[in-house]
């Protein structure tokens, strides 16, 4: 066992932080947290344990990105377009290139390595329509040690020729990947069925996705109500459905394992459907701003009892940094407060931190395993140096001030090391 000594910080709820200035995190050989508390008490209860003194660094739970596209990483920061033309101009050509296994391998290596270097220990990932590229990505995730839920994108209508699939082939290949990867590496690797979004999926495909999720326990990830043009397109394609969310409901895709990217423009009826199903809205504020999709009312969705997490949505979002996404969640909430006259809209740093850690783990059904530093949880944690983002280089500032600087002044070099299930997956070169 190893006892890590550092300032410990994690979240129990939107409004409650756990903060131990001189803390001890005891991790066993299986990568489980045996104890977390004050260093003096922990070392007294576990004498003769190897101690790694990380002071003045802090230990935080690993960050959780609930919505990100691996093949789009090369296309970040392509400005000037809204969602649908952006997909056709930049994203679909990039995804088509993943028919090349060599490119798929090198891209996955860089993608997962960069996630870990930024403090992300768990990611919910879209691959491409290519079964082989998705298998390669899983192998790279297994090798580097990251925790992820991932799936091949599924599209059987209105897609570019190079990415369009036969319905049964898409479902069969997804099922094969589920059998191969869902639950592998002792549960570190999971499968997330990935029908891109309703306009590019037939009812038969969506029904098949719902059936596969029910049969196998795999997650479902897709997009919902991201832009107004998209919503109009859905209404024309599915006149039998009451609204966009009702498309997914009617065809069996809403359940407690469903992650709905964006949810910017949702009616009260749609929000009620999502609450009843226990599905999660994944807020991607950087992407929504970049593609001019809109500003999701995060505070209102939370107060209504919707489950909400955060996602970088690369390449709509310009960076894989969940620190940046936490900052953007706070920033756009302030814009709603001032520009839209919603005085209670502001989201605080501690709340954004919760959505990127314990809250996201809850959406994945993993809140007892990851997202915190409690005894019995798996040791997914990061080591950060708050002095890197503090112009005054303080060691003794108040926790809320430190967390605010980590979020709003984040730079990659503040993350010194990243651990998943107790194994070091990244260390910053000195």
C-alpha positions in Angstrom: 0.0 0.0 0.0 1.0 3.6 -0.6 0.0 6.6 1.6 -0.1 9.8 -0.4 0.3 13.0 1.7 -1.2 16.2 0.2 -4.1 18.6 0.5 -7.2 16.6 -0.4 -10.3 18.1 -2.1 -13.4 16.5 -3.5 -17.1 17.1 -3.8 -20.0 15.3 -2.1 -22.8 17.4 -3.7 -23.4 20.6 -5.7 -23.1 22.6 -2.4 -20.6 20.5 -0.3 -16.9 20.2 -0.7 -14.7 17.9 1.4 -11.4 19.6 2.2 -8.5 18.2 4.3 -5.5 20.5 4.4 -2.9 17.9 5.5 -4.5 14.8 4.2 -3.6 11.2 3.7 -4.9 9.0 0.8 -4.1 5.3 1.4 -4.3 3.2 -1.8 -3.9 -0.6 -1.9 -2.3 -2.8 -4.6 -5.7 -3.3 -6.2 -6.1 0.4 -6.7 -8.8 0.9 -4.1 -8.8 3.7 -1.5 -8.4 2.1 1.9 -8.5 5.3 3.9 -8.8 9.1 3.4 -8.6 11.6 6.1 -6.0 13.6 8.1 -2.5 12.4 7.5 -1.7 12.0 11.2 -4.7 9.8 11.9 -4.2 7.7 8.7 -0.6 7.1 9.3 -1.3 6.2 13.0 -3.8 3.6 11.9 -1.5 2.2 9.2 2.0 2.4 10.5 5.0 1.1 8.4 3.1 2.1 5.2 5.2 3.7 2.4 4.5 7.4 2.4 4.8 9.6 -0.7 4.8 13.2 0.5 3.4 15.3 -2.4 3.0 18.6 -0.4 2.4 21.4 -1.4 0.5 19.8 -4.2 -3.2 18.9 -3.9 -5.0 15.6 -4.7 -8.4 15.9 -6.5 -10.6 13.2 -8.1 -10.0 12.6 -11.7 -12.1 14.6 -14.1 -14.9 13.0 -16.1 -15.7 14.1 -19.7 -19.2 12.9 -20.6 -19.1 13.9 -24.3 -16.1 13.9 -26.7 -15.3 12.8 -30.2 -11.9 11.1 -30.7 -11.7 11.4 -34.6 -12.6 15.1 -34.4 -9.5 16.1 -32.4 -7.5 17.0 -35.5 -10.3 19.4 -36.5 -10.5 21.6 -33.4 -10.8 25.4 -33.8 -12.2 25.4 -37.3 -14.2 28.6 -36.9 -16.9 30.3 -38.9 -19.7 27.8 -39.3 -22.7 26.6 -37.4 -23.4 23.0 -36.6 -24.8 21.4 -39.8 -22.4 23.1 -42.3 -19.5 22.6 -39.9 -20.2 18.8 -39.9 -20.2 18.6 -43.7 -17.2 20.9 -44.2 -14.8 19.7 -41.5 -16.0 16.8 -39.4 -17.3 14.2 -41.9 -14.1 14.3 -44.0 -12.0 13.9 -40.9 -14.0 10.9 -39.7 -13.9 9.3 -43.1 -10.1 9.1 -42.8 -10.4 6.7 -39.9 -10.9 3.9 -42.5 -7.0 3.9 -42.3 -6.0 1.7 -39.3 -2.7 3.4 -39.0 -4.2 6.8 -38.7 -6.8 5.4 -36.2 -4.0 4.1 -34.0 -1.8 7.2 -33.9 -4.9 9.4 -33.4 -6.1 7.3 -30.5 -2.7 7.3 -28.8 -2.5 11.1 -28.9 -6.1 11.6 -27.9 -5.9 9.4 -24.8 -2.5 10.7 -23.8 -3.7 14.3 -24.0 -6.8 13.6 -21.9 -4.7 12.0 -19.2 -2.2 14.9 -19.2 -5.1 17.4 -18.6 -6.4 15.4 -15.6 -9.3 13.5 -17.3 -9.4 10.0 -16.0 -12.8 9.0 -17.5 -14.2 9.9 -20.9 -17.4 9.0 -22.8 -16.1 8.8 -26.4 -17.5 8.7 -29.9 -15.4 6.9 -32.4 -16.3 6.7 -36.1 -18.6 4.3 -38.0 -15.5 2.0 -38.6 -15.6 -1.1 -36.5 -11.8 -1.6 -36.9 -11.0 1.9 -35.8 -13.2 1.6 -32.8 -11.5 -1.7 -31.8 -8.1 0.0 -32.2 -9.2 2.9 -30.0 -10.3 0.4 -27.3 -7.0 -1.3 -27.4 -5.2 2.0 -27.0 -7.4 2.9 -24.1 -6.7 -0.5 -22.5 -3.0 0.0 -22.9 -2.7 3.6 -21.6 -4.9 2.9 -18.5 -7.6 5.5 -19.0 -11.2 4.6 -18.0 -13.7 5.1 -20.8 -17.0 4.3 -22.3 -16.9 4.4 -26.1 -18.7 3.3 -29.2 -18.7 3.4 -32.9 -20.9 6.1 -34.5 -24.0 4.8 -36.1 -25.6 6.5 -39.2 -27.9 4.8 -41.7 -29.6 7.8 -43.4 -28.7 11.3 -44.5 -25.0 10.6 -44.0 -22.2 11.1 -46.5 -21.6 8.1 -48.7 -18.2 7.3 -47.1 -19.8 7.1 -43.6 -23.3 5.7 -44.4 -24.1 2.3 -43.0 -26.5 -0.5 -43.6 -28.9 -0.7 -40.6 -28.3 -4.4 -39.7 -24.6 -4.1 -40.2 -24.4 -1.2 -37.9 -26.2 -3.0 -35.2 -24.3 -6.2 -35.7 -20.9 -4.5 -35.5 -21.9 -2.6 -32.4 -23.1 -5.8 -30.8 -19.8 -7.5 -31.6 -17.9 -4.6 -30.1 -20.1 -4.7 -27.0 -19.3 -8.4 -26.5 -15.6 -7.8 -27.0 -15.2 -4.7 -24.8 -18.1 -3.9 -22.5 -16.8 -4.5 -19.0 -13.2 -5.4 -20.0 -10.2 -4.5 -17.9 -12.3 -5.3 -14.8 -14.9 -2.8 -15.7 -12.5 0.0 -16.7 -13.6 -0.2 -20.3 -17.3 0.1 -21.1 -19.4 0.4 -24.3 -21.6 3.4 -25.2 -23.8 2.8 -28.3 -23.4 6.0 -30.4 -26.3 6.7 -32.9 -25.1 10.1 -34.0 -28.4 12.0 -33.8 -32.0 11.4 -35.0 -31.6 13.0 -38.5 -29.0 10.4 -39.4 -30.7 7.4 -37.8 -33.7 5.4 -39.1 -36.4 4.3 -36.7 -35.2 0.7 -37.2 -31.7 1.7 -36.1 -32.9 3.6 -33.0 -35.1 0.7 -32.0 -32.2 -1.6 -32.3 -30.0 0.6 -30.2 -32.6 0.6 -27.4 -32.9 -3.2 -27.6 -29.1 -3.6 -27.4 -28.8 -1.3 -24.5 -31.5 -3.1 -22.6 -30.0 -6.5 -23.4 -26.3 -5.7 -22.7 -26.4 -2.9 -20.2 -24.4 -0.7 -22.6 -24.8 3.1 -22.4 -26.4 5.2 -25.1 -24.9 8.4 -26.2 -26.3 10.8 -28.8 -27.1 14.5 -29.5 -30.3 16.4 -28.7 -31.6 19.9 -29.3 -28.2 21.4 -30.0 -29.2 23.9 -32.6 -32.4 25.4 -34.0 -31.8 24.3 -37.5 -31.3 20.7 -36.3 -34.6 20.8 -34.4 -36.5 22.0 -37.5 -34.9 19.1 -39.5 -36.0 16.6 -36.9 -39.6 17.9 -37.1 -39.7 17.4 -40.8 -38.2 13.9 -40.7 -40.3 12.6 -37.8 -43.7 14.2 -38.0 -45.2 11.3 -36.1 -43.3 12.4 -32.9 -44.4 15.3 -30.7 -40.9 16.8 -30.4 -37.2 15.9 -30.8 -36.9 14.2 -27.4 -40.1 12.2 -28.2 -38.2 10.6 -31.2 -35.8 9.0 -28.8 -38.6 8.1 -26.4 -40.8 6.4 -29.0 -37.9 4.4 -30.4 -36.7 3.1 -27.0 -33.5 5.1 -26.6 -34.3 6.9 -23.3 -33.1 5.1 -20.2 -31.0 5.7 -17.1 -27.8 4.9 -19.1 -28.6 7.5 -21.9 -26.4 10.5 -22.2 -27.9 13.3 -24.3 -25.3 15.8 -25.6 -26.3 19.5 -25.4 -30.0 19.9 -24.7 -29.8 23.6 -25.3 -33.3 24.1 -26.6 -35.7 21.9 -24.7 -39.4 22.5 -24.0 -40.9 21.8 -20.6 -42.5 18.7 -22.0 -39.2 17.4 -23.2 -37.5 18.0 -19.9 -40.2 16.1 -18.1 -39.7 13.1 -20.5 -35.9 13.2 -19.7 -36.5 13.4 -16.0 -38.9 10.4 -16.0 -36.5 8.3 -18.0 -33.6 9.2 -15.7 -31.4 10.2 -18.6 -28.6 12.8 -18.4 -28.1 16.1 -20.3 -24.5 16.7 -21.0 -23.7 20.4 -21.0 -21.1 21.4 -23.6 -20.8 25.2 -23.2 -17.6 25.7 -25.2 -19.0 23.9 -28.2 -22.4 25.6 -27.9 -20.7 29.0 -28.0 -18.2 28.1 -30.7 -20.9 26.8 -33.1 -23.4 29.6 -32.2 -25.9 26.9 -31.0 -27.1 28.8 -28.0 -26.6 29.1 -24.2 -28.1 26.3 -22.2 -29.8 27.4 -19.0 -27.8 25.2 -16.7 -29.1 26.6 -13.4 -32.7 26.1 -14.5 -32.1 22.6 -15.6 -30.5 21.7 -12.3 -33.2 23.3 -10.2 -35.8 21.3 -12.2 -34.1 18.1 -11.1 -32.5 17.1 -14.4 -29.3 15.1 -14.3 -26.5 17.2 -15.9 -22.9 16.6 -16.6 -20.2 18.4 -18.6 -18.4 17.5 -21.8 -15.7 19.1 -23.9 -17.4 18.0 -27.2 -14.2 18.2 -29.1 -14.1 19.3 -31.9 -17.0 21.6 -31.4 -15.2 22.5 -28.2 -11.6 23.7 -28.9 -9.8 21.8 -26.2 -9.9 18.5 -24.3 -9.5 20.4 -21.0 -12.4 19.8 -18.6 -10.9 22.7 -16.6 -11.8 24.9 -19.6 -15.3 23.4 -19.7 -15.9 24.1 -16.0 -14.8 27.7 -16.6 -17.1 28.0 -19.6 -20.0 26.7 -17.6 -19.5 29.4 -15.1 -18.9 32.1 -17.7 -21.9 31.4 -19.9 -24.1 31.2 -16.8 -23.0 34.8 -16.0 -23.9 35.8 -19.5 -27.4 34.5 -18.9 -27.5 36.4 -15.7 -26.6 39.8 -17.2 -27.8 39.6 -20.9 -31.0 37.6 -20.3 -31.8 39.1 -16.9 -31.7 35.8 -15.0 -30.2 36.9 -11.7 -30.0 33.4 -10.2 -28.4 31.8 -13.2 -24.8 32.0 -12.1 -23.0 28.6 -11.6 -20.2 28.7 -9.0 -16.8 27.0 -9.3 -17.6 24.4 -6.7 -20.8 23.5 -8.6 -18.9 23.1 -11.9 -16.3 21.0 -10.1 -19.1 18.7 -8.8 -20.5 18.3 -12.3 -17.1 17.3 -13.6 -16.5 14.7 -10.9 -19.0 13.2 -8.5 -22.0 14.4 -10.5 -20.7 12.9 -13.7 -20.0 9.6 -12.0 -23.6 9.6 -10.8 -24.8 9.9 -14.4 -22.7 6.9 -15.3 -24.0 4.9 -12.4 -20.5 4.8 -10.9 -20.8 7.3 -8.0 -19.7 4.7 -5.5 -16.6 3.8 -7.6 -15.2 7.1 -9.0 -15.6 10.8 -8.7 -14.5 11.2 -5.1 -11.8 10.2 -2.6 -13.9 8.2 -0.2 -12.8 4.9 1.4 -13.8 2.0 -0.8 -13.7 3.9 -4.1 -11.3 3.2 -6.9 -8.3 5.5 -6.8 -8.9 7.7 -9.9 -7.1 10.9 -8.8 -4.9 13.7 -10.0 -2.1 15.7 -8.4 -2.2 19.4 -9.1 0.0 22.3 -8.1 -2.2 25.4 -7.4 0.9 27.6 -7.3 1.3 27.3 -11.1 -1.9 29.4 -11.6 -1.4 31.7 -8.6 0.6 34.9 -9.5 1.4 35.2 -5.7 2.5 31.5 -5.5 0.6 31.0 -2.2 0.5 27.8 -0.2 -2.1 28.8 2.3 -5.0 30.4 0.5 -8.7 29.6 1.1 -9.9 26.5 -0.7 -12.7 28.3 -2.7 -10.1 30.8 -4.0 -7.7 28.0 -5.0 -10.5 26.1 -6.8 -11.6 29.2 -8.6 -8.0 29.8 -9.9 -7.6 26.2 -10.9 -10.7 26.5 -13.0 -10.4 30.0 -14.5 -6.7 30.1 -14.9 -6.0 26.5 -15.8 -2.9 25.5 -17.7 -1.8 22.0 -18.6 1.4 22.2 -16.5 -0.6 22.5 -13.2 -1.5 18.8 -13.6 1.6 16.9 -12.2 0.3 13.3 -12.3 -2.8 11.3 -13.2 -3.8 8.0 -11.6 -6.5 5.6 -12.7 -7.3 2.7 -10.3 -4.1 3.5 -8.4 -1.9 3.2 -11.4 0.0 6.2 -12.6 -1.0 6.9 -16.2 0.7 10.3 -16.6 3.5 12.2 -15.0 4.6 15.6 -16.0 8.2 15.7 -17.1 10.3 18.0 -15.0 
